[in-house]
Amino acid sequence: MQRSPFDVEALGTGLAFAAALGDLDAALADSTTAVISAPPGTGKTTLVPAVVANRSEGRVIVTQPRRVAARAAARRLSELDGSPLGTRVGFTVRGERQVATDTRIEFVTAGVLLRRMLSDPGLEGTAAVIIDEVHERAIETDLLIGLLGEARQLRDDLAVIAMSATLDADRVAHVLGTDAAPAPVVTQTVPAHPLKERWMPSSAPRLDGRGVTRGFLDHVADVAVSSGRELFRTDRTADALVFAPGAREVSEIARRLHEKAGDIDVRELHGQMPAAEQDAVIRGRRADQPPRIIVTTSLAESSLTVPGVRLVVDTCLSRQPQRDAARGMSGLVTVPTSRSSAVQRAGRATRQGPGTVVRCVDERTYAAAPARPAPEIATTDLTDAALLLACWGTPGGAGLRLLDPLPADSLRDAVTVLRGLGAIDDDGRATDAGRELARIPTDPRLARALRDGSRIVGEQLAAEVVALLGGDARVADGDVAAAVSALRHRRDPEARRWTREVSRLRRFTPAGVPHRESPAADAVGLVIALAFPDRIGRRVDRSSHGATFLLASGTRAGVTGALADAEWLAIADVARAQGRAAAGTGAVIRAAAVIDEDDVERAAGHLLTDRVEAEFVDGRVTARRERRIGAILRSSAPVKAGTDGSGHDAVRRAIERNGLDVFRWSDAATHLRRRLALLHREIGDPWPDVSDKALLSDLESWLGPELTTLAGGTPASRIDLAPALRRLLPWPAATDFDALAPERLTVPSGSNVRITYPPSDDPTARPVVAVKLQECFGWAETPRVANGRVPVLFHLLSPAGRPLAVTDDLASFWSGPYAQVRAEMRGRYPKHPWPEDPWQAVPTRHTKNRAARG
């Protein structure tokens, strides 16, 4: 049966992008890839899927970065098409799906499509994928571009189109296509309606150690009311849009607006709202309804359109993921909005006519903001991304065409987490357990807590805790157990949304596990610890303001309230902060639960250690047997290090911690190390790296016997490192060592002068020979070491041993500067030879009389 096409002409009525459809048809006639750049509100999200569907036999999938945008776009297109939602046009987002077997266009979030591709790499039955809002640089979108590039190698008929409001089109075109044949670019611009800019900075600071200040929120509400009333007096059909960084600030500003502007319809729009309330805001209002002030997060910047807006009030603040490498934590932080995002926000006021933007900062602050937001791949935790790539068969994204590579430090941390979960092997490939975790649509750590926690505490409680940690529900006073208990008895929208998520997650729990009704605090803590074993914390300090906990990762964080009385905590959320709550640690615990010490061992078995640890005290090794959970010391007792394997290993770890300065380096050891360093620098392999970092990373290969000697009680001062370093000499190349880096140099007088090699950590210094000038008469060719690569630097000395000249070109010295040196020195040292012609003089280390006696 032939399917009826979409009426593109009717869909395009009043939409600016309709003028670019000819260019789009031409691009798709010659290529299965394309890049589309057009401003927000021009209709590309409506028209492009319909055009592509009419050209295709299979389904067209359109990705959006947010659930609300996917639902809204699907609903809008189905309404314009005149078909019920879920028939010709449908959507799939986390926890919600309206799609039929014959659906032509399916809107999804990028995350949904990524997981779909793990089970269906070729996307069978899909004719095209349209990736919308690429400019937001969400990590799922970036990864999707890479995976689709490989999918197209399996299916050259799969069309891939990238769309954006503001885009580095050429860069994306090269990634979607090839270096030789980039994807064609379709650009649509529209005349901009006039925009009036106003600047109304707050006298109160925008941010402090706890986040957005109350004074600034008051100011934003006042600006919104005054500016809104000014607009509504002349245009009752217009609405106002207020941009806030996050859902909390949205609610705070909306509450203030309700108090200040009772005659204005105040609405909220953010990702934590029920879908029906979101949709009601996006649909707009009737002309007979009062004007609206809509307070929203960044989701209204470009990924969806709110009709009727002629005024934008911008806090110029955004919430973005940020990784704290030093503390091994990540989370959302409030930062100044980039200028490109601020332009996107302001553009919402001019979509239908002239508009106004009021920025709650001064022009100088605005100009100091970053030009564009950082790609999420550069700032966020990469654990989920790393598991997905491992399951795809490209660990770390190796071989994928990505807009930006995964940062090495973040990727390394993610790999460490995944290995701790047993999700990847030593080669970075996904294990069976990892693939099982990847099938659960949540962060891998939470997936592990759901899977393993269900078997221990029951599927209901495990799903409840994971739904709370993975969702948007707030945790009052940071107490996750109390929050779970409260949500069970509440009937508000937040609780209903949490309940739906619990039901969804229970579908992914192992079959046949017990049900447990009571949300006991220790059981909640166990589930959290299964997800975040490195965040198990033990209290190390208590004061009237709260307590400080040492985490297994080594981070310290503060907490207040009832949780401060706990001995052990399983911590789900810890973030950088200041103030009393941080207890002087620079970090605050935002969500946690009490955990029993026995459950600590159950959840963090891979972090448990029971071993001898050594320290150097006055040059001698002292040892203790320590039981730890990561960085947390549970018990410690003095023992003898001994010469067995445990003592040997303990000494090695102590040297790795303290460095090589625990030893007294002899002249012979220092000289040998410098000679080796020069050859490594100038020749490379096979000559070893002898930097501190290299030596400490491979102590066993050169210091093995000495480690055992130290463990047996010998002081470090009695260890001669020269024989140990000689173990690093590469064979058979070592037979040439003395020729390549000789200890001494024979000068024309017959003296064997020691060569002073440069320090191993100074890559620019040269080997030096300090020798009496008279011993080098007639020497024309400057000697070289390292197989002729490095000339020796001569310090030519006076008879008193003071430097007269420094040169690495003896021939030039005798022919030039020597005459000046002779004029100055022969009167001062008359007993020593200063011939006019140094080329013909006999080199000597003696005075003239002594030389004459022979």
Number of C-alpha atoms within 10 A of each C-alpha: 3 4 10 8 12 19 14 18 10 10 18 19 11 10 14 18 23 20 14 17 19 10 15 21 15 12 18 17 10 11 16 19 23 25 30 25 22 21 22 22 23 21 19 26 25 21 22 23 25 23 17 23 20 18 15 16 14 18 23 26 24 26 29 29 23 19 24 25 25 25 27 21 25 25 22 17 22 20 14 14 18 10 13 12 21 22 18 24 28 26 28 21 20 14 13 13 15 17 19 15 9 13 18 27 28 27 30 27 26 27 22 16 22 22 17 13 18 19 12 12 18 17 21 12 11 18 21 26 25 23 26 24 25 24 23 23 19 20 21 20 27 23 27 20 24 19 22 24 22 17 17 18 11 13 16 10 14 23 21 24 25 27 26 23 21 19 19 12 21 14 13 22 22 18 18 28 20 12 10 7 11 19 28 25 20 20 16 18 13 11 6 13 14 14 17 14 12 15 15 16 20 18 10 13 12 21 16 12 12 11 14 20 15 17 14 20 22 17 20 26 24 17 21 28 20 12 18 24 17 11 20 19 8 9 12 15 18 22 26 29 30 29 29 27 23 22 20 15 20 22 18 16 27 22 15 17 23 16 9 15 18 9 10 19 15 20 21 22 27 22 19 16 17 15 16 8 13 20 17 12 16 19 14 15 17 9 10 8 11 17 25 24 26 25 28 25 24 23 20 22 21 23 23 21 21 20 18 21 26 27 29 29 30 25 24 24 25 21 18 19 16 18 19 15 12 8 18 17 19 19 17 14 16 16 17 21 24 21 18 15 23 25 13 19 24 27 27 27 29 22 22 15 13 14 23 23 27 23 24 24 19 13 13 8 12 19 11 11 18 14 14 14 18 14 16 19 23 19 19 22 24 26 20 19 24 28 29 27 23 26 22 21 15 18 22 24 21 13 10 19 21 19 18 12 16 21 14 11 11 22 20 16 16 20 24 14 21 22 16 17 20 16 26 25 15 8 8 20 19 28 17 14 13 24 18 16 28 23 16 19 18 20 18 26 24 28 26 26 25 34 24 20 31 25 18 17 23 22 28 23 26 31 29 26 27 26 26 21 20 15 15 15 17 15 18 12 17 24 20 28 21 17 19 23 15 14 18 14 9 11 12 9 12 17 18 15 20 22 19 13 20 21 15 17 23 20 12 18 22 15 11 10 15 13 15 16 11 12 22 19 19 19 25 27 29 33 33 34 31 27 28 23 31 24 29 31 31 23 21 14 13 16 10 7 15 19 24 27 29 23 26 23 19 17 20 25 27 30 28 23 13 12 20 22 15 16 16 24 31 32 27 23 18 25 24 19 21 18 15 16 23 25 24 15 19 19 23 26 26 22 25 29 27 28 27 18 14 9 18 23 16 15 24 22 14 13 18 18 15 13 16 24 25 28 18 17 10 11 17 18 23 20 23 19 19 18 19 17 24 20 18 21 14 13 11 16 10 13 15 16 26 18 16 11 12 18 27 25 22 26 26 25 17 17 20 17 11 12 14 14 10 17 16 15 16 14 11 13 17 16 20 19 22 23 25 24 25 29 23 18 15 15 13 12 12 14 21 17 20 20 16 14 12 11 20 19 12 13 17 15 13 18 19 15 12 21 23 23 18 25 27 18 16 16 18 20 14 11 18 16 21 17 14 18 19 15 12 18 17 14 11 9 11 15 11 12 18 13 12 19 21 15 17 14 15 10 18 17 16 13 14 13 14 15 21 18 24 19 19 21 13 11 12 7 13 18 20 19 20 18 24 24 23 25 20 23 23 18 16 15 12 14 17 16 18 20 13 10 12 16 18 22 22 24 20 22 18 19 20 8 13 13 16 16 15 16 16 19 16 22 15 13 15 18 13 11 11 20 17 9 14 18 12 11 16 14 11 12 15 11 14 21 22 22 15 12 13 20 16 10 15 16 22 22 20 18 15 15 11 12 14 8 6 7
